[in-house]
Amino acid sequence: MATQEAFEQAAQRAQQLPSKPSNTVLLQLYALYKQATEGDVQGERPGGFDFKGIAKYDAWSSLNGKSAEDARAEYVALVDSLFNQ
């Protein structure tokens, strides 16, 4: 399990990635971060032509039920893997 400190360090490192990840990876980072910090998705799913908002909502929603600890650990592992590519 990743500690809160390791998670916060990974969040800082994610801002300094050597190259921009794919949109899929960016959504995964977003969803794991939100799940780790806020828990299950809240609010209404965006509608209309807010495609970015819909994608972010759906990515976060896909993690419903995942514990904050598991989300933190997966986030740290994902950030580490992006630096080791």
Secondary structure, DSSP 8 states (H G I E B T S, - for coil): ---HHHHHHHHHHHTT-SS---HHHHHHHHHHHHHHHH-S--S----TT-HHHHHHHHHHHTTTT--HHHHHHHHHHHHHHHHT-
